Amino acid sequence: MSSGQIAIAPVIPFWLILLLLLLGLGLILHQYLLIRKRVGGSKALMISLLRLGVLSLLVSFFLNPAFLERRKHTIRPPLAVLVDSSQSMGLTGNDGTGSRLDQARSVLLQEKSALLKALSEKFEVRLFAFGESLRPIEAGDLPALKGYGRRGDLTDSLKKLSGKSSIAILLSDGNVKWEGSASTHLPVFSLAAGDSEGYRDLLIKAVKAPLLAFRGREVVIDVTVKAYGYAGLTLPVILKDGSNLLTAKNVRLHGNHAEVTVPLSFTPEKIGSPHLSVSIPSQYGESLTSNNGVNLSLKVIKDKIRVLMISGSPSLSYRLMRTAFKNDPSVDLLSFVILRTPSDVMNVPLQEQSLIPFPVETLFSKELKDFDLLIFDNFPYNLYLQQSYIENLKGFVKEGGGFAVIGGPFFSREGGYEADGLGEILPVRFTGKEAYQRDFSSGVKLSRAGMVHPITCLSPDEGDNAGLWKEMAPLDGINLLEVRRSGTVLLESNDGTSRPILTVGDYGKGRVLTLSTDFSWKWYMGMVARGRSNVPYLLLMERMVRWLTRDPSLDPIQIILPQNAGSAGRESEVRIKIRDEGSSFDLKNKVSLQVFNPEGMKIESQLKPASRSGEFTASFWPEKGGAYRIRVDSPAGHQEESLVIPVPGEDLDGAPDPDRLRTASLSTGGKFLSTGSDLLREVEAYAAGRRENHFTEERSLILWGRPYSFAFILLLLTGEWYLRRKWGLR
Amino acid sequence: MISRRHFLSSALSLTAGLFFSIPRPSRGKNFPQVFFAQIKYRGGDWDPNPRFAEAMIDELELRTSIDGLKERRVVTLSDPDLFFCPFVYMAGKYEFEPFTSGEREAFRRFLIFGGFLFAEDTLGAKGFGFDQSFRREMKEILPEYEMKRLLPDHSVYRSFYLMEGIGGRQKVTPFFEGITIDHWTPVIYSQNDLSGAWARDKFGKWINECVPGGESQRSSAFKAGINLIVYSLTSDYKKDLIHHPFIRRRQNL
């Protein structure tokens, strides 16, 4: 529907236009009177009329005439059709032959109502695939649409459609995220797919497990089993580490829609990342079996670092170390102090002494393996330990235990420690001359390795750290030692002799350390005397313990797993941090990455340096779900971690949920319907009840700006000129 | 010439049939883990028993694995070496001048951050003289902590000997008092004049009589001294669980 009219908008004041017109008319009249005498009245009138025409047109241009055309348009309401394309829509539909997605396709394209076609006549239909994301599609894409990915977020999708659509139609099985209310005013008309009554499935709905577990402490994993259509069935819930059965418990399912939570407990014996999985056996008639098992990610660490410290004599060194260890909640300290030796006088009855026998046999033949770290503090071990105990000690370190020797006069021994074999563990040896030097009074300085080693790197700033060690009180006595080839000196005396003070090394899988002084307590009290904090000493003790016990926080290589493990078929990335502990190696060329799939086969992976020095990004493409082992090798050692990629569908609860659709529809002002024809009728009724949307299109045609206006003026002037010439006028 | 210590050591070892079956480590006397550092203060009498250290260290070395330095050292509270003294000792009979604010600040820092002080009123007069001044200073230095009687389960009574009384030259109180911060008691105080009981002249004779208990009271004083030193070097080591059954059994013997 359209209409038109002429409009004027004068470009100069109207009176001026009138004045010009009157002047023009006067001039034409004057000319008429002049030429009438020469050519006669009729010819003069003809010429004057032509001139009047030109004058009228020129003056009318000042009025800026325009032709206005108005057209009224009616808008069809925009309607969004959301076809659920999540994984559960690939499951069996109502009739048992096609999928739920087939059912939705049929409603839209094939059924009597041919919903999509019918809707398109009255609505501006926009079609969307509604899964992990909301994706616009064409009607031609519908046949190729497949059920894939996680369930969609209806609340979020409605927010996205708000303002762009006036009605939403949802074809879904109800497996959607719905927060219970929508902040939009978009009514949802939903149509359920799937057979909620005939659906049969068993699944592990939830596994509540800690991310961290402590070695030797029971871990409880709560497993929730959900069942549809298996009333009265008893089935086992199985917890495995790889292929090893850890524990299993039977659960009985009461009712057709049953949900049972069962606690599975086990005690991890080793630190690391076991490949745990929880599963329930598949049953006949299950719609889905991929959700019968779940892989778990669990890291087993030490609960407390168990430290056995044996001191050769009471000393301030012992007391302050003990204080440091006792203040660290992660350290469980058992200490023995040799308060008297057999040659000391025992001048009172036994009941008046608090001394206990040193349980050397129990400790060194039975219980040593229960500790993570053994410390000899100025301890003359050769007086107490038989050769077999020393062999046990060597085995303890070889198998991964930590061993620290704190020096002092009792630690000194002429001839060194080579004879009984303990020497081969230590990263140092005696010089063979003088074993212990008192009144030494030398400060310490960091070696090159010590500048970056986690034990002695007490401040992140290199300058501050060096200054901190420079400020440490001088030591009054040291053991005179030489470093072995296997040892790394972190601290050395600054008296010009560069004696090793703090030396570290490896033995088998274990780590060893020698602090060749019994005056480290002066570092503590020296700082206190200066009015400074005692934290550096406490930090040194903490770092020593953690490094010796291979605490993951001090590992030179750290593999940082992503918070979201990703999914099969998508690139997974992990971050790798490598700390250079002083070895002069080029990290870029000497770090290697290997990734193994759940079957143990090496797969393709990439390692790229990150922007920060010593940091890398490792990436690989997991083809399927399961535990992927990531191994990083560098000159600083190697590290392994496991990344558990979820098996597609392992967490899928595929049961149709019409109630959720009903709730969503009602809370948005829409309706939940059972057939496509009902849906069309309801949508039309809803649209009819709403005010019709239309708009008016207005077009403006400026008349004087048109070429034909100028052509017409030119024609009139040409005619006037021609007649004047013809009739002998100039 | 064989020393008293070696004579006793050899004799006991022979008696027990353990003659060097487990030899004593060659710990050098040159490497003491403990020595007495006595505080010299202004006013009063800072040194009532000048000859206590040697006798006590002798007994300490004889009975324990600890090596000590017989020569005591004298420090002032403004001396930075105070912080490197494992066992700080303070004694007196009479009222003394208040410490300066700098001295109090240093002393507080020493005690809060791991130092140890054994103080004793050798006069034994409650509320007078040294006792009055010492309590006043402790209130100034550690106002948030209170000096309290140390209960019988405190580690100082069981760090080496299982003690029931503390002995001394005089018997004013049968217990120690102390200021405890968390699980550590950096200040222990007595009015029994332990050092008076320990003191010997250069000929080896006791300088003071112990009244009223005589030699058993002196013996208890030495036990208390050894316990104090062991406590200063081991803290609450005897509170570790492993010691509990042994100590309980012996207390029930």
Chai-1 contact restraints between the chains, C-beta under 6 A:
chainA,res_idxA,chainB,res_idxB,connection_type,confidence,min_distance_angstrom,max_distance_angstrom,comment,restraint_id
A,S313,B,S65,contact,1.0,0.0,6.0,A-B,restraint_1
A,S313,B,I66,contact,1.0,0.0,6.0,A-B,restraint_2
A,P314,B,I66,contact,1.0,0.0,6.0,A-B,restraint_3
A,P314,B,V230,contact,1.0,0.0,6.0,A-B,restraint_4
A,P314,B,L233,contact,1.0,0.0,6.0,A-B,restraint_5
A,P314,B,T234,contact,1.0,0.0,6.0,A-B,restraint_6
A,S315,B,Q33,contact,1.0,0.0,6.0,A-B,restraint_7
A,S315,B,L233,contact,1.0,0.0,6.0,A-B,restraint_8
A,L316,B,P86,contact,1.0,0.0,6.0,A-B,restraint_9
A,R319,B,L233,contact,1.0,0.0,6.0,A-B,restraint_10
A,R319,B,S235,contact,1.0,0.0,6.0,A-B,restraint_11
A,V337,B,T234,contact,1.0,0.0,6.0,A-B,restraint_12
A,I338,B,S65,contact,1.0,0.0,6.0,A-B,restraint_13
A,L339,B,T64,contact,1.0,0.0,6.0,A-B,restraint_14
A,L339,B,F160,contact,1.0,0.0,6.0,A-B,restraint_15
A,R340,B,T64,contact,1.0,0.0,6.0,A-B,restraint_16
A,R340,B,S65,contact,1.0,0.0,6.0,A-B,restraint_17
A,T341,B,R24,contact,1.0,0.0,6.0,A-B,restraint_18
A,T341,B,S65,contact,1.0,0.0,6.0,A-B,restraint_19
A,P342,B,L18,contact,1.0,0.0,6.0,A-B,restraint_20
A,P342,B,I22,contact,1.0,0.0,6.0,A-B,restraint_21
A,S343,B,S9,contact,1.0,0.0,6.0,A-B,restraint_22
A,S343,B,S13,contact,1.0,0.0,6.0,A-B,restraint_23
A,S343,B,R24,contact,1.0,0.0,6.0,A-B,restraint_24
A,D344,B,R63,contact,1.0,0.0,6.0,A-B,restraint_25
A,V345,B,L8,contact,1.0,0.0,6.0,A-B,restraint_26
A,V345,B,L12,contact,1.0,0.0,6.0,A-B,restraint_27
A,V345,B,L62,contact,1.0,0.0,6.0,A-B,restraint_28
A,V345,B,R63,contact,1.0,0.0,6.0,A-B,restraint_29
A,Q351,B,R250,contact,1.0,0.0,6.0,A-B,restraint_30
A,Q351,B,L253,contact,1.0,0.0,6.0,A-B,restraint_31
A,E352,B,Y161,contact,1.0,0.0,6.0,A-B,restraint_32
A,E352,B,L162,contact,1.0,0.0,6.0,A-B,restraint_33
A,Q353,B,Y161,contact,1.0,0.0,6.0,A-B,restraint_34
A,S354,B,R158,contact,1.0,0.0,6.0,A-B,restraint_35
A,S354,B,L162,contact,1.0,0.0,6.0,A-B,restraint_36
A,S354,B,K238,contact,1.0,0.0,6.0,A-B,restraint_37
A,S354,B,I247,contact,1.0,0.0,6.0,A-B,restraint_38
A,I356,B,H243,contact,1.0,0.0,6.0,A-B,restraint_39
A,I356,B,F246,contact,1.0,0.0,6.0,A-B,restraint_40
A,P380,B,P25,contact,1.0,0.0,6.0,A-B,restraint_41
A,L383,B,I22,contact,1.0,0.0,6.0,A-B,restraint_42
A,L383,B,P25,contact,1.0,0.0,6.0,A-B,restraint_43
A,P409,B,R27,contact,1.0,0.0,6.0,A-B,restraint_44
A,P409,B,G28,contact,1.0,0.0,6.0,A-B,restraint_45
A,P409,B,F31,contact,1.0,0.0,6.0,A-B,restraint_46
A,F410,B,P25,contact,1.0,0.0,6.0,A-B,restraint_47
A,F410,B,R27,contact,1.0,0.0,6.0,A-B,restraint_48
A,R438,B,N30,contact,1.0,0.0,6.0,A-B,restraint_49
A,R438,B,F31,contact,1.0,0.0,6.0,A-B,restraint_50
A,M525,B,F83,contact,1.0,0.0,6.0,A-B,restraint_51
A,M525,B,F84,contact,1.0,0.0,6.0,A-B,restraint_52
A,V528,B,F83,contact,1.0,0.0,6.0,A-B,restraint_53
A,V528,B,F113,contact,1.0,0.0,6.0,A-B,restraint_54
A,A529,B,P80,contact,1.0,0.0,6.0,A-B,restraint_55
A,A529,B,F83,contact,1.0,0.0,6.0,A-B,restraint_56
A,N534,B,F113,contact,1.0,0.0,6.0,A-B,restraint_57
